[in-house]
Amino acid sequence: MSKAKLQYVCQTCAYASPKWLGKCPSCGEWNTFVEEMQAAAPRAAVRTAGPAAVPVPITEVPESQEPRISTGREELDRVLGGGLVPGSLVLVGGEPGIGKTTLLSEVCNVLARDGRTVLYVSGEESAAQIKLRAQRLGVASPHLLVLAENDLDAILSAAEQTRPQAIVIDSIQTVYTPSLPSAPGSVAQVRESTAELLRFAKGTGTAVLLVGHVTKEGQIAGPRVLEHIVDTVLYFEGDRQHAYRILRATKNRFGSTNEIGVFEMRPEGLREVPNPSAAFLSERAREAPGSAVVCALEGSRPLLVEVQALVTATVFGMPRRTASGLDYNRVVVLLAVLEKRAGLHLGSQDVYVSVAGGVTVDEPATDLGVAAAVASSLRNRPVDESVVAIGEVGLAGELRAVPQVEKRLQEAARLGFRRAVVPRHGAPEHAPDGLEAVEADSVAEALARLVT
Ligand SMILES: [Zn+2]
């Protein structure tokens, strides 16, 4: 019989150490170690003489078309891969206050309205508080059951009695199983509770949705320690200061991880944004220097966004560079290429680059747009507002081909753009109606067309 052992566990990545550490050697985070009791003994692995599983020839496995449940939110359905799969375990992660609870409350409402029994478990709010928020969001259905509970055993017995088709746990970090000595929110508790819920989901065919808070402090276990247990991981991106939220799948056993869903936070709840390009460009600064429109591809979806740059003379010695919504290192490399290959003197200039609307774009095809915004701000001349810039910039200053250029041009044409500067290599044979594709070999040539 082994005794319960004390250990220190990183709450971000679950790295365990026999002594406390300031910095995690595995994930590099600071102050994330919390004292945890190791599970006293692994559950006795008793081999029961149950019916043995028999291997089946693959040709005789029946083709199963997973029946999916629509969540009533097209943007969410797309990210899930076409709807919620019964018996699946879905983790919805994001910073506190970003809209996880709002989105799942709305989903509960739709499912309950369609006559499905939904169990909403909150470890953070009382039943009365849940009702207050539900009223604000216009949620009212007798099929929606609410439970204010933290004890996993109580939650599972309630679920067994009510037999819901879907369960929402808000949040997984507040749930604890009494069989473990660690505190709620610790890695051991969060993992064990999730594993129990997985068994329940698979055993009963109930779809289980978990809310997982991502916190900077690292005092509670982050959703990352659960990613390998659950079927699907969705993360909310964006920040509370901006209205737009992007829901992205980082893991999905039932669909692609490329798709994104776009939402807008409104007082009455999360509104879907079916036409994100138009929304992201709605506040665009027209005919202002330092602004360029790029077309990024998110999964199968082209997305037009505005890149802004501000270039000003450095006051104190070292020039400053910042990038928000873009990869910082990529921007720094791009600035070096512009200096060396396009004759832009940025050595004594501060450069601030950002993507408007709080969106993050992480694609080399946006390079040319960033270069255009920087050149435009430096020369104090605007980029023509009817032009979109597409292309990856190489270290030699060449403009490199990007995937699916036709799709991007179609989106640009749909939103009324009349010209697009594209790499000559891989340029489309026919541009969509109303749009002229201007080909360029190098970033210098492209900038000559964009910033006149
Ligand atoms: Zn760690």
Residues whose N, C-alpha, C, O or C-beta is under 5 A from the ligand:
A	BS01	ZN	C10 T12 C13 A14 Y15 C24 S26 C27 G28
